[in-house]
């Protein structure tokens, strides 16, 4: 399986929920999430628990935990070669259905017009 390109989703107005969330993280959390992103890039569809897990409706979670705080990046795949970062969150017991629904909506928007909803590729 080839490595996956990592793409950041953006709203039609240009806002990027993932970039906003990631930018507000403490440095130690950014480091841990960055390690997970690298692993996702390396393994793509083959990345599994404990680093990633399938939620539902084509939405996956990238999992990073530090000192009891559970950071999650919700993402989806675009074809076989790209993973699209929809948003990030801090969860308690489980990822809220509301957050998954937002990611599902973003996935549909992206699929309808990938160019309009691509902010940048993560390097």
Secondary structure as GFF3:
##gff-version 3
##sequence-region A 1 123
A	DSSP	beta_strand	5	9	.	.	.	ID=ss1
A	DSSP	alpha_helix	17	23	.	.	.	ID=ss2
A	DSSP	alpha_helix	27	43	.	.	.	ID=ss3
A	DSSP	three_ten_helix	44	46	.	.	.	ID=ss4
A	DSSP	beta_strand	52	56	.	.	.	ID=ss5
A	DSSP	beta_strand	59	66	.	.	.	ID=ss6
A	DSSP	beta_strand	69	78	.	.	.	ID=ss7
A	DSSP	beta_strand	82	91	.	.	.	ID=ss8
A	DSSP	alpha_helix	97	112	.	.	.	ID=ss9
A	DSSP	beta_strand	118	122	.	.	.	ID=ss10
###
